[in-house]
């Protein structure tokens, strides 16, 4: 039997909440709180299932595994929402705010499930397939091959170990971002930042050696 999460603090919510959000908070504090919690979980489950279905075509698993991920994501999102609802300020509707927890939980659980199944495998032949991913074949000429060799050398010499790991996983091996988040015990923003910095370093190195123009300046 699932234990009902702790009661929502009485101070949750501000004075300018929209009517729907205020109704949710009243229900979560009221005498029929358990029914409100059940309604909230059902809503979060719908969001989780929608997010899982959106990603299904990009995943190597499906069926009951995805159903389990949606169920787990909804349950954990419910706990997180009720634990943090005291900080809800009404900047968006309560249901919009709560739905974000379900989406984040789906990302986390897909990444962890993928990682537990297959881990992060880097293919040593990924560099050889890189031209084909850009639609280039053997006829593309010596210049492109030289650029690839220069890029590979720059990855080895210019990037930090962490930046190299992220670049090779995402750019060369197309590892899903959520899987790499789990493997590196990090978060999406940190991975994005590391990849952005890695690409900027590589572009600067290639430009310095005459393989591409400098990065355009932005105002």
C-alpha positions in Angstrom: 0.0 0.0 0.0 1.4 3.4 -1.0 1.8 5.8 1.9 0.3 9.2 1.4 2.9 12.0 1.2 3.1 14.5 4.1 0.6 17.3 4.2 1.1 20.5 2.1 2.3 23.4 4.4 -0.4 25.9 5.1 1.8 28.8 3.9 2.0 27.4 0.3 1.0 29.9 -2.4 0.8 33.6 -2.6 -2.1 36.1 -2.7 -2.2 36.5 -6.5 -2.7 32.9 -7.6 -5.1 32.2 -10.5 -8.3 30.5 -9.5 -7.3 27.0 -10.7 -4.0 27.0 -8.9 -5.6 28.3 -5.7 -8.2 25.5 -5.9 -5.5 22.9 -6.2 -3.7 24.2 -3.1 -7.0 24.4 -1.1 -7.7 20.8 -2.1 -4.3 19.6 -1.2 -4.7 21.2 2.3 -8.4 20.3 2.8 -10.3 17.4 4.4 -10.3 15.5 1.1 -6.6 15.8 0.6 -6.1 12.1 -0.3 -8.5 12.5 -3.2 -6.6 15.6 -4.4 -3.3 13.8 -4.2 -4.8 11.0 -6.3 -6.0 13.5 -8.9 -2.6 15.1 -9.0 -0.8 11.8 -9.5 -3.2 10.9 -12.3 -2.4 14.2 -14.0 1.3 13.7 -13.6 1.0 10.2 -14.9 -0.7 11.6 -18.0 2.2 14.0 -18.5 4.8 11.3 -18.0 3.1 9.0 -20.5 2.9 11.8 -23.0 6.7 12.5 -22.6 7.6 8.8 -22.8 5.5 8.4 -26.0 7.2 11.5 -27.5 10.6 9.9 -26.9 9.6 6.3 -27.8 10.8 6.4 -31.4 14.3 7.4 -30.3 14.7 4.6 -27.7 15.9 1.0 -28.1 13.3 -0.3 -25.7 9.5 0.1 -25.3 6.3 -1.6 -24.1 6.2 -2.4 -20.5 9.6 -0.8 -19.8 8.3 2.6 -20.9 5.1 2.0 -18.9 7.2 1.4 -15.8 9.3 4.5 -16.4 6.1 6.6 -16.7 4.7 5.1 -13.5 7.9 5.7 -11.6 8.3 9.2 -12.9 4.7 10.1 -11.9 5.2 8.8 -8.4 8.5 10.5 -7.8 7.2 13.7 -9.4 4.3 13.7 -7.0 6.6 13.4 -4.0 8.8 16.2 -5.3 5.8 18.5 -6.0 4.3 18.0 -2.6 7.7 18.5 -0.9 8.3 21.8 -2.8 4.8 23.2 -3.1 5.6 25.7 -0.3 7.8 27.5 -2.8 5.2 27.7 -5.5 4.8 31.4 -6.3 2.1 31.4 -9.0 4.4 32.5 -11.8 2.7 29.9 -13.9 -0.4 27.7 -13.3 0.1 25.1 -10.6 -0.5 22.3 -13.1 2.2 23.7 -15.5 4.6 24.0 -12.6 3.9 20.4 -11.4 4.1 19.0 -14.9 7.8 20.1 -15.2 8.6 17.7 -12.4 7.1 14.8 -14.3 9.1 15.7 -17.5 12.3 15.9 -15.5 11.7 12.6 -13.9 11.1 11.0 -17.2 14.4 12.3 -18.5 16.2 11.1 -15.5 14.6 7.6 -15.5 15.1 7.0 -19.2 18.8 8.0 -18.9 19.3 5.7 -15.9 17.4 2.8 -17.5 19.4 3.1 -20.7 22.6 3.3 -18.8 21.8 0.2 -16.7 21.0 -1.7 -19.9 23.9 -0.7 -22.1 26.1 1.9 -20.4 28.0 4.4 -22.5 29.8 2.6 -25.3 32.2 4.6 -27.4 32.9 3.0 -30.8 36.6 3.3 -31.9 35.5 3.4 -35.5 33.2 6.4 -35.0 35.7 8.8 -36.5 35.7 6.8 -39.7 31.9 7.1 -40.0 31.9 10.9 -39.4 32.1 12.0 -43.1 29.1 9.8 -44.0 27.0 11.4 -41.3 27.5 14.7 -43.1 26.6 13.1 -46.4 30.2 13.0 -47.7 31.8 10.1 -49.5 35.2 9.1 -50.6 34.9 11.6 -53.5 34.8 14.5 -51.1 38.5 15.0 -51.5 41.7 15.4 -49.5 40.8 18.7 -47.9 37.9 17.1 -45.9 40.0 14.2 -44.8 42.7 16.6 -43.6 40.1 18.6 -41.7 38.9 15.4 -39.9 42.5 14.5 -39.0 43.0 18.0 -37.7 39.8 17.9 -35.7 40.8 14.5 -34.2 44.2 15.9 -33.2 42.5 18.9 -31.6 40.2 16.7 -29.6 43.2 14.8 -28.2 45.3 17.9 -27.6 43.0 20.8 -26.7 40.1 19.4 -24.8 40.1 18.4 -21.1 39.4 14.7 -20.3 35.8 15.6 -19.4 35.2 17.7 -22.5 36.7 14.9 -24.7 34.4 12.3 -23.1 31.4 14.5 -23.7 32.3 15.4 -27.3 33.1 11.8 -28.3 29.9 10.5 -26.6 27.5 13.0 -28.0 29.0 14.1 -31.3 30.7 11.0 -32.5 28.6 8.2 -30.9 25.3 10.0 -30.6 24.8 8.9 -27.0 21.5 10.3 -25.6 22.1 13.3 -23.4 20.1 11.8 -20.5 22.3 8.7 -20.5 25.5 10.8 -20.3 24.0 12.8 -17.4 23.7 9.5 -15.4 27.1 8.2 -16.4 28.9 11.4 -15.4 26.6 12.0 -12.4 25.9 15.5 -13.7 23.0 17.5 -15.1 21.8 18.6 -18.6 22.9 22.2 -18.2 26.5 21.2 -17.1 26.8 18.8 -20.1 25.5 21.5 -22.5 28.0 24.0 -21.1 30.9 21.5 -21.4 30.0 20.6 -25.0 29.6 24.3 -25.9 33.1 25.1 -24.5 34.6 22.1 -26.2 33.2 23.1 -29.6 34.4 26.7 -29.1 37.9 25.4 -28.3 37.9 23.1 -31.3 36.7 25.8 -33.7 39.4 28.2 -32.4 42.1 25.5 -32.9 40.9 24.7 -36.4 40.7 28.4 -37.3 44.2 29.0 -36.0 45.5 26.3 -38.3 43.7 27.5 -41.3 40.9 24.8 -41.5 38.0 27.2 -41.0 37.2 30.8 -40.5 37.1 32.4 -37.0 33.9 32.2 -35.1 31.6 35.2 -35.9 31.4 37.8 -33.2 28.1 38.6 -31.6 27.1 41.9 -30.1 
